[in-house]
Amino acid sequence: MKTVIRTTSAGRKLGLITSIVTLRGGFAATAIAIGCLLVLSANYSTAAPHCGNPNPGIAPPDSRPLGLSYNRWVELADQWLYSLPVTVSPSPTLVVGDMVVPPQGGFTGAIVPVNIEEDQWFYVPICFNTWLNTPGDPGWVSNTRWSHAPFTDPNTGITYPTYEAWVREVMKEYMDTLAPTSTIDGKPVRDLDMYRMQTGLFDITVPDDNPWGISAGIHGPALVDGWFAILYPMKPGKHTIVNTETFTDTTGTYTYSFTYEVTVTKGKHH
């Protein structure tokens, strides 16, 4: 099993520090620590519902921005991210209709400029982990299928109804050890755990140069666990977003930071 940790919305492939961590059961995972991102409040051009939403500028996790669920946006962004060679870092900005997925990749302490227009939404991967089924996994059946039989954790002896159920539990336990924070113009995002989620299962088409070291082609299932936010279109102006993420492994505790300088301009991009 191999997983790749993304701990910054400006982070992609290697940019900071790469370490090998061991998840429960003794399976190694490649952890790529790169920061984190989220944008809060301040100057949004689209009226957003305030009732029950501690961050009015962020679409609620149960909403359907531009007609798609949060989970579906996460899957689409992840499929695109890992379709790029590792050497493409940072990744280019992705625009899907009126949704903007910002560059990912860079070093801790980096400042990344992002230009968007006032009618565009902003997809923000705050901190996440992608698990992709790869040859050698205990549940691997083929490049696009894993076992649906009960699976016993080799470390704890606990039996799960399926291999997927075990994967989801391991992902949750590992991501629970991470502590992301985000601010915009000095204001912290409130109730960050509202934006924590796990996706459904999906496939990824990877190139030869990929972080898992596997053959090019379609691989899966994959799933993602992490924090994500989708921002309503913002009013024109400049915003400084500073994000930190604290990560603890067997070698110690590390804190990474990353800054986005977002410039929002007037006018339709179409």
C-alpha positions in Angstrom: 0.0 0.0 0.0 1.2 3.5 -0.8 -0.4 6.7 0.1 0.6 10.3 -0.6 -0.1 13.0 1.9 -0.9 16.5 0.7 -0.7 19.1 3.4 -1.0 22.2 1.5 -3.2 23.6 -1.2 -0.2 25.0 -2.8 1.7 21.8 -2.4 2.1 19.2 -5.1 4.5 16.3 -5.4 7.8 16.9 -3.6 8.3 20.4 -2.5 9.2 20.2 1.1 10.2 17.1 3.0 9.5 13.6 2.0 9.5 11.0 4.8 8.4 7.3 5.0 5.8 6.8 7.7 4.3 3.5 8.8 0.6 3.2 9.1 -1.1 0.7 11.4 -0.4 -2.8 10.1 3.2 -2.0 9.2 2.5 -0.8 5.7 4.8 2.0 4.5 3.3 5.3 3.2 5.0 8.1 1.4 4.2 11.3 3.3 4.8 14.5 1.5 4.4 17.4 3.8 3.6 20.7 2.1 1.5 23.1 4.1 -2.2 23.8 4.0 -4.7 26.4 2.7 -8.1 27.7 3.3 -9.8 31.0 2.8 -12.2 32.5 5.2 -14.7 35.5 5.1 -14.0 38.9 3.8 -15.4 40.4 0.7 -17.4 37.9 -1.3 -19.4 38.9 -4.4 -22.0 36.2 -4.1 -24.5 36.3 -1.3 -23.9 33.2 0.9 -26.3 31.7 3.4 -25.2 32.7 7.0 -27.6 30.6 9.1 -25.6 27.8 10.8 -22.5 28.6 8.7 -19.5 29.8 10.8 -17.6 30.8 7.6 -20.1 32.6 5.3 -17.6 32.8 2.5 -17.3 29.1 2.3 -19.9 26.8 0.7 -21.3 24.4 3.4 -19.8 20.8 3.1 -23.3 19.4 2.3 -23.9 21.8 -0.5 -23.4 21.3 -4.3 -21.2 24.0 -5.7 -21.9 24.5 -9.4 -24.0 21.4 -9.3 -21.5 18.9 -7.9 -21.0 17.6 -4.3 -17.8 18.4 -2.4 -16.8 14.7 -2.7 -17.1 14.8 -6.5 -15.0 18.0 -6.7 -12.4 16.3 -4.6 -12.3 13.3 -6.8 -12.0 15.3 -10.0 -9.2 17.5 -8.6 -7.4 14.4 -7.3 -7.7 12.6 -10.7 -6.3 15.7 -12.4 -3.5 16.2 -9.9 -2.1 12.7 -10.2 -2.5 12.6 -14.0 0.5 15.0 -14.0 4.1 13.8 -13.9 5.9 14.3 -10.5 8.3 16.7 -12.2 5.5 19.1 -13.0 5.7 21.0 -9.7 4.0 23.2 -9.0 1.0 22.1 -11.0 -0.7 24.6 -13.3 -3.9 26.2 -12.3 -6.9 24.1 -13.3 -10.2 25.8 -14.4 -13.3 23.7 -14.7 -16.2 26.0 -15.8 -16.4 28.6 -13.0 -14.3 26.5 -10.6 -10.6 27.3 -10.0 -8.2 24.7 -8.6 -5.0 26.6 -7.6 -1.4 25.5 -8.1 -0.1 22.8 -5.8 3.5 22.3 -5.2 6.3 24.2 -3.5 8.4 24.6 -0.4 7.3 25.4 3.1 7.4 29.2 3.5 6.6 29.7 -0.1 4.4 32.5 -1.4 2.3 31.6 -4.4 0.4 34.2 -6.4 -3.1 33.2 -7.7 -5.2 35.3 -10.1 -8.9 34.7 -10.3 -11.9 36.7 -11.4 -14.9 37.8 -9.4 -17.3 35.3 -10.9 -15.1 32.3 -10.2 -15.3 29.9 -7.3 -12.2 28.7 -5.5 -11.5 25.0 -4.7 -9.2 24.6 -1.7 -7.5 21.4 -0.7 -6.4 22.1 2.8 -4.7 18.9 3.9 -5.3 15.4 2.5 -4.2 11.9 2.0 -4.7 9.8 -1.2 -4.8 6.0 -0.9 -4.4 4.2 -4.3 -4.7 0.5 -4.7 -1.3 -0.7 -6.0 0.3 -4.1 -6.7 1.5 -5.6 -3.5 -1.3 -4.2 -1.4 -2.8 -7.0 0.8 -6.2 -6.3 -0.8 -5.0 -6.0 -4.4 -6.8 -8.1 -7.0 -6.0 -6.2 -10.2 -5.0 -2.6 -11.2 -8.6 -1.5 -10.9 -10.0 -3.8 -8.2 -9.4 -4.9 -4.7 -10.8 -7.7 -2.5 -14.3 -7.4 -1.1 -13.7 -10.2 1.4 -13.3 -9.6 5.1 -9.9 -8.4 6.0 -8.0 -8.9 9.3 -5.7 -6.2 10.5 -2.2 -7.8 10.7 -1.3 -5.7 13.7 -4.4 -5.7 15.9 -6.0 -8.9 14.8 -9.3 -7.0 14.3 -11.4 -8.3 11.4 -13.1 -5.7 9.2 -16.1 -6.5 6.9 -14.1 -5.6 3.8 -10.6 -4.4 2.9 -12.1 -1.0 2.1 -13.5 -0.7 5.6 -9.9 -1.3 7.0 -8.4 1.2 4.6 -10.9 3.9 5.7 -10.2 3.3 9.3 -6.4 3.4 8.8 -6.8 6.6 6.8 -8.9 8.2 9.5 -6.5 7.3 12.2 -3.5 8.7 10.4 -5.2 11.9 9.3 -6.4 12.4 12.9 -2.7 13.0 13.8 -2.5 16.1 11.5 -3.4 19.6 12.7 -4.0 22.1 9.9 -4.9 25.8 10.5 -5.8 28.6 8.1 -6.2 32.3 8.2 -7.1 35.0 5.7 -6.1 38.6 6.3 -5.3 37.5 9.9 -8.7 35.9 10.5 -8.8 32.2 11.4 -11.2 29.8 9.8 -13.6 28.6 12.4 -14.7 24.9 13.0 -12.2 23.6 10.5 -13.2 20.0 11.1 -16.6 20.8 9.4 -14.6 20.5 6.2 -13.1 17.1 6.9 -14.3 14.3 4.7 -13.6 11.0 3.0 -14.6 10.5 -0.6 -16.1 7.5 -2.4 -14.0 5.2 -4.6 -12.6 6.3 -8.0 -9.9 5.5 -10.4 -6.8 7.5 -11.4 -5.0 7.5 -14.7 -1.3 8.0 -13.8 1.7 8.7 -16.0 5.0 6.9 -16.0 6.4 9.5 -13.6 4.1 9.1 -10.6 4.6 9.2 -6.8 3.7 5.5 -6.3 6.3 4.1 -8.7 3.8 2.0 -10.6 3.2 1.5 -14.3 1.3 4.1 -16.3 -2.4 3.5 -16.8 -5.7 3.4 -15.0 -5.3 2.3 -11.3 -7.8 2.1 -8.5 -9.8 2.1 -6.4 -8.5 5.3 -4.8 -10.0 7.3 -2.0 -9.2 10.6 -0.3 -9.4 11.7 3.4 -8.8 15.3 4.3 -10.0 18.9 4.8 -11.4 20.8 1.8 -13.2 24.1 1.3 -14.9 25.6 -1.7 -15.2 29.4 -1.7 -18.0 31.5 -3.1 -16.8 34.0 -5.7 -15.0 36.9 -4.0 -15.1 40.6 -4.6 -12.1 42.2 -6.5 -9.0 42.9 -4.4 -6.0 41.2 -2.8 -6.1 38.6 0.0 -3.3 37.1 1.9 -3.9 33.5 3.1 -1.4 32.0 5.5 -1.7 28.3 6.3 0.1 26.1 8.7 0.0 22.3 9.3 1.6 20.4 12.2 2.7 16.9 11.5 4.1 14.4 13.9 5.9 11.2 13.1 8.5 8.9 14.7 11.2 11.5 14.1 9.5 14.4 15.7 6.9 17.2 15.3 7.1 19.6 12.3 5.1 22.7 11.4 4.9 23.8 7.8 3.5 27.1 6.5 2.4 28.2 3.0 1.0 31.5 1.8 -1.3 32.3 -1.2 -1.5 35.8 -2.5 -4.9 35.9 -4.2 -5.7 38.7 -6.6 -9.4 38.9 -7.6 -10.1 41.0 -10.7 -13.4 42.3 -12.3 -14.9 41.0 -15.4 -16.1 37.7 -16.8 -13.4 35.2 -17.7 -15.5 33.7 -20.5 
